[in-house]
Amino acid sequence: MTDATAPVPASTVALLRDVDGGVEVCMLRRPGRSSFAAGAFVFPGGAVDAADGTDDAAYAVAGVREVLEEVGILIGGSAKSSDDHDLEARIQAARSQLLAGGGVTATLAEHDLVMTPDRLVYIGHFVTPPREGRRYDTRFFAVSASADQVVNVHAAEAVEGGWHRPESMLELDFPAIMPPTRMMCHEFARLGSVDAIVSTLGANPIEETEITPEIIARWMGLQHSNEPL
C-alpha cells in the first residue's frame, strides 16, 4: 500500500550573483492561494516530473526545468554554433511550451537549446515532517547567474520575483519564509560571495534534514550570528 504522506521528490535552485558588499539571490513570492508555502518567499523549484528522469540526475534536470518555467532563465544555452540573435526569443518559446506540458529534453532540442544541469551545485537536502499534509523531499542546488539576468516570473507560480540580499530575507519569519529557505539564506549571508557559497556548501552540503521543532529552534539561535549551521 502506498503511504499517502510519503514525501514527493523535488528540487529548488538558488540563483546567485555577486553585488557590492555581498550576494543577491533570486526569490519568488508564492500566491496566497498556493497549496504549499502560500504567500512565502522561496527559491524557484518544484516537484520532479517523470520526464526529468528516474535517477539522481533527475533532481538537477528538474531544477533546470523549474527555473526556466518559473523565472524564464535557462541554465544552459544555444545548441547552434552561430547566429544566436534570436536566442532569448527561443528560450521564451521553449518556456511557453514547457508550461503547456512539453517534456524538457524534447522541447529544448526543438528550439536548438541545451541545458547544463552539471552547473548546479548540490548544497543541501530537506524533508517536510510527517505531521504536514503535503510533504516534499527536496534537494537544494546553487548556481551562479549573470549580473544582468532578468527575472520574469510566471504569474501562476508567483506574485512577485526579483533579486534580494539574503540578509533581508533573515528579517522575515514563518510563514513569510519557510525554515529551509531561511537556513540557506543564513549561509549565503554568512559566506558572502558566490564562490564561497559554491565551494563551501558544495564541499559540505547540509545533510538530509527533517524540519523538526528542534531544528527550527537551533536555527533561531543562529539568526543574528555568523556561525555556520
FENWO-V949737 format. One record per residue. RES is the residue in three letters. SS is DSSP state (hx for helix, st for strand, lp for the rest). PHI is phi in radians with two decimals (NA if undefined). PSI is psi in whole degrees, -180 to 180 (* if undefined). Layout:
<<RES/SS/PHI/PSI> <RES/SS/PHI/PSI>>
This chain:
<<MET/lp/NA/136> <THR/lp/-1.33/135> <ASP/lp/-1.31/115> <ALA/lp/-1.12/-20> <THR/lp/-1.80/11> <ALA/lp/-1.07/135> <PRO/lp/-1.18/143> <VAL/st/-1.50/130> <PRO/st/-1.06/134> <ALA/st/-2.61/163> <SER/st/-2.33/149> <THR/st/-2.47/147> <VAL/st/-2.22/126> <ALA/st/-1.62/106> <LEU/st/-1.42/122> <LEU/st/-2.13/146> <ARG/st/-2.53/148> <ASP/st/-1.38/139> <VAL/st/-2.36/170> <ASP/lp/-1.00/124> <GLY/lp/1.45/9> <GLY/st/2.76/-144> <VAL/st/-2.29/162> <GLU/st/-2.15/151> <VAL/st/-2.26/143> <CYS/st/-1.30/125> <MET/st/-2.24/144> <LEU/st/-2.03/153> <ARG/st/-1.98/120> <ARG/lp/-1.21/149> <PRO/lp/-1.07/152> <GLY/lp/-1.12/-18> <ARG/lp/-1.59/-1> <SER/lp/-1.04/146> <SER/lp/-1.35/-15> <PHE/lp/-2.47/137> <ALA/lp/0.98/41> <ALA/lp/-1.03/127> <GLY/lp/1.31/2> <ALA/lp/-1.57/153> <PHE/st/-1.42/132> <VAL/st/-2.48/165> <PHE/lp/-1.44/155> <PRO/st/-0.99/140> <GLY/st/2.95/177> <GLY/st/3.02/-171> <ALA/st/-1.22/149> <VAL/lp/-1.32/128> <ASP/lp/-1.60/158> <ALA/hx/-1.01/-36> <ALA/hx/-1.23/-14> <ASP/hx/-1.33/-17> <GLY/lp/2.19/179> <THR/lp/-2.17/-2> <ASP/lp/-1.93/-171> <ASP/lp/-1.07/-29> <ALA/hx/-1.10/-21> <ALA/hx/-1.07/-30> <TYR/hx/-1.13/-42> <ALA/hx/-1.21/-41> <VAL/hx/-1.07/-44> <ALA/hx/-1.07/-38> <GLY/hx/-1.08/-45> <VAL/hx/-1.06/-46> <ARG/hx/-1.07/-46> <GLU/hx/-1.13/-38> <VAL/hx/-1.09/-44> <LEU/hx/-1.13/-45> <GLU/hx/-1.12/-44> <GLU/hx/-1.52/-32> <VAL/hx/-2.23/3> <GLY/lp/1.29/20> <ILE/lp/-1.92/128> <LEU/lp/-1.69/121> <ILE/lp/-1.49/88> <GLY/st/2.83/-144> <GLY/st/-3.10/-154> <SER/st/-1.55/144> <ALA/lp/-1.51/-8> <LYS/lp/-1.42/148> <SER/lp/-1.47/-15> <SER/lp/-2.78/180> <ASP/lp/1.01/61> <ASP/lp/-1.82/28> <HIS/lp/-1.10/-24> <ASP/lp/-1.85/20> <LEU/hx/-1.00/-49> <GLU/hx/-1.11/-39> <ALA/hx/-1.10/-40> <ARG/hx/-1.17/-39> <ILE/hx/-1.08/-45> <GLN/hx/-1.24/-31> <ALA/hx/-1.16/-41> <ALA/hx/-1.12/-40> <ARG/hx/-1.03/-47> <SER/hx/-1.06/-39> <GLN/hx/-1.20/-39> <LEU/hx/-1.08/-44> <LEU/hx/-1.13/-23> <ALA/lp/-1.52/-1> <GLY/lp/1.97/5> <GLY/lp/-1.22/151> <GLY/lp/-1.32/144> <VAL/hx/-1.14/-44> <THR/hx/-1.13/-50> <ALA/hx/-1.16/-39> <THR/hx/-1.13/-46> <LEU/hx/-1.11/-41> <ALA/hx/-1.08/-39> <GLU/hx/-1.06/-31> <HIS/lp/-1.80/19> <ASP/lp/0.98/45> <LEU/st/-2.14/154> <VAL/st/-2.28/147> <MET/st/-1.79/155> <THR/lp/-2.22/73> <PRO/hx/-1.11/-19> <ASP/hx/-1.19/-13> <ARG/hx/-1.26/-23> <LEU/lp/-1.25/134> <VAL/st/-1.88/121> <TYR/st/-1.21/127> <ILE/st/-2.22/-6> <GLY/st/3.08/169> <HIS/st/-2.59/118> <PHE/st/-2.21/145> <VAL/st/-2.21/130> <THR/lp/-1.18/135> <PRO/lp/-1.20/159> <PRO/lp/-1.04/-26> <ARG/lp/-1.20/-15> <GLU/lp/-1.43/141> <GLY/lp/-1.22/-32> <ARG/lp/-2.08/120> <ARG/lp/-2.07/146> <TYR/st/-2.33/142> <ASP/st/-1.92/97> <THR/st/-1.96/128> <ARG/st/-1.59/133> <PHE/st/-1.79/136> <PHE/st/-2.23/157> <ALA/st/-2.18/150> <VAL/st/-2.68/145> <SER/st/-1.37/137> <ALA/lp/-2.02/154> <SER/lp/-1.24/154> <ALA/lp/-1.11/-28> <ASP/lp/-1.79/15> <GLN/lp/-1.15/128> <VAL/lp/-1.63/133> <VAL/lp/-1.64/119> <ASN/lp/-2.15/94> <VAL/lp/-1.30/150> <HIS/lp/-1.52/121> <ALA/lp/-1.05/-28> <ALA/lp/-1.30/-17> <GLU/lp/-1.85/-24> <ALA/lp/-2.67/147> <VAL/lp/-1.63/-16> <GLU/st/-2.82/162> <GLY/st/-2.90/152> <GLY/st/2.99/-167> <TRP/st/-1.70/131> <HIS/st/-2.34/146> <ARG/st/-1.27/133> <PRO/hx/-1.05/-28> <GLU/hx/-1.04/-36> <SER/hx/-1.21/-31> <MET/hx/-1.19/-28> <LEU/lp/-1.27/-11> <GLU/lp/-1.43/-10> <LEU/lp/-1.59/155> <ASP/lp/-2.18/167> <PHE/lp/-1.07/136> <PRO/lp/-1.67/9> <ALA/lp/-1.18/-19> <ILE/st/-2.62/137> <MET/lp/-1.40/152> <PRO/hx/-0.93/-46> <PRO/hx/-1.08/-37> <THR/hx/-1.13/-41> <ARG/hx/-1.13/-41> <MET/hx/-1.06/-44> <MET/hx/-1.14/-41> <CYS/hx/-1.10/-34> <HIS/hx/-1.03/-46> <GLU/hx/-1.16/-41> <PHE/hx/-1.08/-44> <ALA/hx/-1.14/-40> <ARG/hx/-1.15/-42> <LEU/hx/-1.41/-35> <GLY/lp/1.42/-5> <SER/lp/-2.64/157> <VAL/hx/-1.09/-44> <ASP/hx/-1.04/-43> <ALA/hx/-1.16/-40> <ILE/hx/-1.12/-50> <VAL/hx/-1.13/-43> <SER/hx/-1.27/-42> <THR/hx/-1.29/-53> <LEU/hx/-1.30/-28> <GLY/hx/-1.15/-36> <ALA/hx/-1.41/-29> <ASN/lp/-2.38/69> <PRO/lp/-1.11/155> <ILE/st/-1.17/123> <GLU/st/-1.15/161> <GLU/st/-0.83/122> <THR/st/-2.29/123> <GLU/st/-1.50/131> <ILE/lp/-1.39/87> <THR/lp/-1.65/165> <PRO/hx/-1.00/-33> <GLU/hx/-1.16/-41> <ILE/hx/-1.11/-44> <ILE/hx/-1.08/-43> <ALA/hx/-1.10/-40> <ARG/hx/-1.11/-43> <TRP/hx/-1.09/-41> <MET/hx/-1.05/-32> <GLY/hx/-1.21/-18> <LEU/lp/-1.79/2> <GLN/lp/-0.96/-41> <HIS/lp/-1.99/29> <SER/lp/-1.98/174> <ASN/lp/-1.94/24> <GLU/lp/-1.49/148> <PRO/lp/-1.26/159> <LEU/lp/-1.18/*>>
